[in-house]
């Protein structure tokens, strides 16, 4: 959920008391976006394969509350995508980078959880935020769910992430601390992010298992990306 819209909810959130990540969320040495190879499909190849926007949303989205509604959700047979900004979602399991001290709107939960029922870690799990279902668009109608894999493109970089959280129904363009960091975007939840230039490409009917494994996201995402661009 965007930090700009969750202050009320955060006020009632209770910080998890565990000092360390649960075992299911601990990344393998090369499992985080900062160290894992992100596949063999270039950012340019992915963007070229998208073509012109075939809009599937009934309306357009804002990137922030005070912005115009000018971002459509587009679709092809294989993917759903949008081009927007990136706000930083620092919610989930508390870590050194994401907690109530670093983020005044911090919430110790994410819409989707791991197999043990624990929230995802924004610092360690690259994930994106989809807008909540509404009159404009319902992501589940497009074959998207928690754990669907996405290629997030910024400049010449590609990071594979999962759908891990849900935001407001009128705002689009948000991802976890780890996603931003891997793309070279300032991940600070208060002053970080970027105002434009990020493309979110979600592969329909895909599922990363386990949801918190970045290595699994890269493996599946790279295979689907190669198929999408034609080999």
Helices and strands as residue ranges (DSSP letters): H 7-11, G 23-25, H 43-50, E 74-75, E 79-89, E 127-131, G 139-142, E 149-154, E 157-167, E 174-176, H 177-182, E 194-203, H 214-229
